[in-house]
Amino acid sequence: MKKRRILLSMALVVMALLVVSTSVFAAADVVEDAVNDYFANLPSDNAMIGQEAFVEQVKAGEDLFVLDIRQPDVYNEGHIKGAVNIPWGPEAIPAALDMLPADKTIYVYCYTAQTANQTVALLNFAGFEAKSVKFGWDLGITRVDGYEEAVETEANELAGTTDYEIKADIKTAIEDYYAGLADVSDTMYKNYKISEDMLKMAIDSDADMMVVSIRQSGAFAEGHIEGAVNIPWGAGMEQYFGQLPQDQKLVVYCYTGQTAGQAVAGLRMLGYDAVSLNGGMGTPANEPHGWSNKGYEVVK
């Protein structure tokens, strides 16, 4: 009888473990499906709106839902009319998820559009339609002629909870994503980014990392960071994520750091230790940021 009880207890433990394992894999599948579906069906505008078009819509009085994820001090100095401030960081955005509208496009801007693109990707994984404002406040909005007409200093608040419910597993994964910002806040990977100078030092010291260029193959052939592999940005790029190592740091770069922000959000949600390169490869539009704008070597 005692032996039967032991065997029964062991069977119950095994069954419990199977249930837990199944639920964990199911949760992982929900997140994985959301991420892969987004990259399989990337919108033609790359989930972005040009800064000029955005400012013109604001000036025309269009009913837009706008998130300013810069810090409160700069938001209070001036922001887009009607914009709500939900600062980038471990807590504010996760706490606001239940108050975001699912029936309107959510326009997001930060300083240079890099953390905004991380946010935009996460919101799209959650089922919202979100777009970032190209080049953010510093390099985009404030360089548009007459942008001042679209700016105010009066603070705006979220209306309250909405009827839209994010899938629980995706919501938890997004909350974990933002909570992880606290772990890297005092490191070279703050905000899930790495500076151009720090990457150069890491490469020179043979750090255990892989550099991933998501620029188009033609641009990659013309010049890239030494040792980089190429997964061109575009619909279907998720098919190549599985070829990336999960035991190495991944440094992702694009042209200016914007689409790389979206790629990093997706890779991190899939379990990769990914960060983006500040400023990307660099273009005249985002000087002085970016690898080539800093004068670092580009190889063919």
Buried (B, 14 or more C-beta within 10 A) or exposed (E): EEEEEEEEEEEEEEEEEEEEEEEEEEBBEBBBEBBBEBBEEBEEEBBBBBBBEBBBBBBEEEEBBBBBBBBEEBBEEBBBBBBBBBBBBBBBBBEEBBBBBBEEBBBBBBBBBBBBBBBBBBBBBBBBBBBBBBBBBBBBBBBBEEBEEBBEEEEBEBEEEBEBEBBEBBBBBBBEBBEEBEEBEEEBBEBBBBBBEBBBEBBEEEEEBBBBBBBBEEBBEEBBBEEBBBBBBEEEBBEBBEEBEEEBBBBBBBBBBBBBBBBBBBBBBBEBBBBBBBBBBBBEBBEEBBBBBBEBEBEE
